[in-house]
Amino acid sequence: MKNLCRSLLTLSLIFSSLLTLAAEEAPSHHIDGKFRNPYLPADFQPSFIAFLKARLFDDMQWPDEPENYSKSWQAANLKQIHNPDFNKAQATLIGHSSVLLQYQGINILTDPVFSERASFSQSIGPKRYTPAALTIDQLPNIDIIVISHNHYDHLDVDSVQALTSENFIKNTNGSQPLWLVPLGLKQWFVQYEITNIEEMDWWQEFKLGDLTIQAQPSQHWSRRSLFDTNESLWASWAFIWPESEATEKFTAWFGGDTAYNPYQFKEIGEALGQVDLAMIPIGAYEPRWFMKTQHVNPLDAVEIFKDVNAKSAFGIHWNTFVLTAEAVDEPPKALESALQKNTIDAELFQAMDIGATWLQ
């Protein structure tokens, strides 16, 4: 009996040690099978009740969804998109956080949302007030699609299904795109029979030929329903092409959707050394008391620009859906003011039109 007790005690101590070791080795953004922001309280999550209270009862004026709105919008240059210079990078802002990044024969799509509404239903929810700069049928073959997180304005069912349909693959003479998603999100795709997918944690890398794609930190959260808060991770993404005989090293960074903190983006800047093109959110940021822990404003966006050592940038996450309280035309004005405050040339960080193409 004594031997049995000693054995049980020994097993208990070993099990306890293993649990302690696992806890110590777990990254700081992992917690109890879910995910968290390392620089916010462990139990942080935005309150939907607080949002409704602000939306319905605050004195702040919320903008209506504009009709026939065309400010800071243009149709994408399809000739340029379908005939890119192999040795020059280019990036076309399709709308909101959807960007087509093209370089050295590789076509990358970020957070594709082509539907009319950013919602669980196309009958209710935030309605697109500027059209996508091109349609899915007008896209070239897509090699890689990255997803920053699972909110409806970044992950859209209809767009996902259209981009994996036989018709799209046939029309573009391509193959099934590879989806790169944060941890915990693969299962969502599997339910739609999409299996060409890699699930990645922060700082993990995926290689396609010479191109390295790395999932990187951001400060946000995830939810598709009332019961799955933070069960999947959120991420920003880096795309790194090495130096070759014909070209210099080129690095692009996609911020996805994030708030600002003075740690993670400096860490990204240190890891990347220099970012040739940063795609940084500049919209959906008022009221600040509610949004500051989940969305940057233009002043924060400029801090990210500096932290990641960006040479050039353009704004994403604006001019598409009314999600928050600032006026729809405020982000570019606020960005200009923030750049002036930081004595940064406005040409280096632009609120370029939806449909415009950034050229290296």
N, C-alpha and C positions, 0 to 999 in steps of 0.2 A: 504493500500500500504506500509506504514512504517513497519507494522508487517511482511509483506511478505519479504521486504528487510532484516529485522532483521533475519528472519528465514533462508533466503538464505545465509546471511553472516555467521550465526551460523553453517550451514551445510558445508559451504566452509572451515571454521576454523577446524571443526571436521575432514573433509576429509584430509586437509593438515596435521593435527596432526597424523592421522593414517598413512599417507605416510611417515612422518618423523620417526614415531615409527617403521614401517616396515623396513625402511632403517637402523635404528640403530640396530635392532635385526638381520638383515641378516648377516650371516657369511662373513668374509672378502674375501672369495674366490668366493662369489656369486656377480654378477654384471649384472643388466639389463637383467635378464633371462638367462644369460650365466655364464661362470666360468672364473676365473682369478687366477694368482699366486699372493698371498699377498705380496711377497717380490720382485716383479718386477713391472714396471710401468703398470697402469691399461690397457693401450692399447697395451701391448706387444703381439706380435706374430711373429714367425720366418718368414723372407721374402724369398719366393720361388725364386724371381728374384735374390736376393743376393746369394742364394745357387747355382743357375745356373751359375752366374757369377764366383763364386769360382770354381765350377766344371769344367767350360770350359776354363777359362782364367787365373786362378791363376798359379803361378810357381810351386806350390806344386804338387808332383807326386801322382796320385791316383792309387791304386792297381787294377790290373785286377782281374776278378773272376777266382780263381784257378780251375784247372781241376784235377779230381781224387785225391783230397786233403784229406789226412788222418791224418795229424798232430793233436795231442790232441783230438783224436777221437777213440772210441771203441764201439763195439756193446753192448747194455745193457744186463745185466745178468738177463735173463727172469726167471730163477729158483728162484733167490733171490726176484725178484719183485712179483712173484706169491705165494711165501711162506715167507712173512716177519715175523720177530719176533714181536709178538703182543705188547710186552713191551719195544721195542726198536724202536725209530724213524729212518726212512731212507728217503733219497731224491735222486732221479735219475735225472741227467741233460739230457733231451731228445734232446735239441738243442735250441740255441738262448735264449729265456726267458721261454721256456716250461720245466717245472719241474714236476715230479711226487713225491709228498710228502705223505708218508704212516706212520700211527701210530695208534695203538689201533683199528685196523680194519677199519679205515677210509682212503680212497684214494682221494687225492686232486690233481687236475691238474691246473697248472698256464699257462695263455696265450698260449693255444695250437695252434701251427702252424706246420702243417705237409706237406703243399703244397711245390711245387718246387720253387715258386716265392712269394715274399712278395709284392703283387701288387694287383690292381683292376682287372688285367687280368693275366692268366697263360701263356700268349704269350710274354709279355714284363715286364720289371721291374727287381729289384734285384733277382738274381737266387741263390738258395741254393748251396753252394760249399762243404758242408759236409752234408751227409744224416742225417735224424732223427735217433736217436739211436735205435728206435723201430718203428713199424708201429702202426696205430690205432688199427688194429685187434689183436695186441700183448699186448695191455693194459689189465689190470684187470678191473673189474667193477669200474666205477668212481662215487663217491658220490657227490663231489663238484668241480666246475670249477670256478676259479676267473679270472677276466679280469682286467688288469691295466688301459687300455685306448683303443681307437678305431683305432690306426694306423695299417696299413696292416701287419706289422711284429709282431703284438701282437693279432690281431683279424682277423681271416681268415675264409671266408665264407665256403669253402669246408670242412675245419676241423670241424667247428661248425655243419654243416649238417651231417657229418659222425658220430660225437659223439652223435648225437641225433637220429640217424637212428634206425629203428627196428632191422636191422641186428646186429648192435653193441650191443644193449641192449640184444638181444637174445644170442649172442656169449659169452657175459660176465655174463650171468645169473643175470643181475642186473635190475635196473630201470632207468628212465630218470635222468640224473645228475641235481643237482641244480646249477644254474648259479648265481653267485654273481658279480654284475657289479656296476660301479660308476653311480651317478645320470645322467639322461639324455640318458642312453644307452639302456634302456629296449625296447624302441620302435623299435630299430634296430633289435632286436631278434624277436619281435612280427611279423614282416613282413615275417619271415621264420616259423611262427606258433610255435614258442618256447615260452611257457608261464611259465615254471617252473623256475622262475627267480625272484631275489630280487634285487632291486635298492637301493644303499646305499650312504649316504654322509660321509665325513670324520668323524671319531670317532663313527659312528653308529656300532652296534654290531648285529651279528646273532648267534644263538645258535643251535648246533646239538648235542643232548645229553649233555655230559660234555664239549664238545669242544666249545670255543668261537672264532668267527672269527670277526675281526674288520677292517673296511676300515680306512686307515690312510693317512695322507698327503703325497704328493710328489710335485716336481716342474717340470711340463711338460706342455702339451697342447694337444688338440684333433682336428682331422679333418679327414673326409672320402671323402670329395668333396670340390669344390671351395667355397661352400656357407654355410658350417656348422661349421666353425671354433669355437672351444670352446663351442659348444652347449651341449656337454657332458663332464663330469668331468673325471679326472685321479686320480689314487690312488695307494698307496702301501697297503699291507695286512699283518695283524698279525694273527697267529693261536696259540691259547693258550689252552693247556690241563692242568687241575688242578692236584695238587698232589693227589695221591691215596694211598691205603695201599701197593700196589706193586711198584709204580713208583713215582718219583719226578715230580714236575711241569715242563712242557716242553713248550717252546715258540719258534716258528719259525716266521721269518719275510721275506716277499718277496717284494723287492724294485721295481719290474716292470721296469719302465723307468723313469729316473729322472735326474735333475741337482742337484747341491749341493747349499745349503744355510746354514748358521750357526744357524738356528732357528728351523726348522721343525723336523730335525732328533734328535736334543737334546730333543725336546718335546716328540718325540716318545720314546726315551730312558728313560725319566722320567716316562712316562706312563706305560711302560712295565717292568721297573726295570732291567731286564736282558733278553737278547735274546740268546737262546742256539744255534740256527742256523740262520744266515742271508744269504739271497740270493741277492747279490748286483751286479748291472751292472758294467762292467769294459771295455766295448768296445763301438765303434761308437762315437768318441770324437774329431776328428780333421776335419777341423781347429778350434782351440779353440775360435777365435774371433766370430765364428758363432755358435758353439756347446755348449759353456760353460753355456748358460742359459737354455739348455734343456737336455744335456747329461753329466754325470760325466766322468772324466778320472780316471785312477787307483789311482792317488793321492787323488782325491775327494772321491773315493770309500773307501779308508782307513779312511778318516775323518768320513764317514757315519758309518763304522765299529766301530769306537770309540764312536761316538755320541749315537748310539742305544745300547751301552753296550753289544756288541756281544762277545760270548765266542768262536764261530767258524763261518766260512763263506766260501762260494765258489762263484766264479764269474759267472754271467749270461750275456746275451746280447753281445756275441762275438762268433767268430769262426763259423759263419753260413752264413751270408750275407755280401757282400761288400756294406756298407751304407755310409761310410765316408772315409777320406783320409789316416788314419794310416795304416801301413802294417798289414796284417792279423795276423801275429805272434807277433805283438808288445805288445798287452795288457798283457800277462803273464810276459813279461820282465819288463814292466813299473810297474806292480803290485809288483814284487819282489823288485824293486828299492824303491818304495813308502813304503813298509813294513820295509825295512832296514832303511830308513830315519826316520821312526817312532819307531824304535827298537821294532818291533813286530815280533814274530816268524812266519816264512813263513808257517808253518804247520797249523796255526790258520786261515789263509785266503788263500785259494788255487784257482788257475786257473785250476780246475780239468778237465779231459777229458770230452767231450760230451760222454754220455753213462756210465760214472762212477757213482757210488752210494756212497753218504755220509752216514756213519753209526754212530749212537749215541754211 
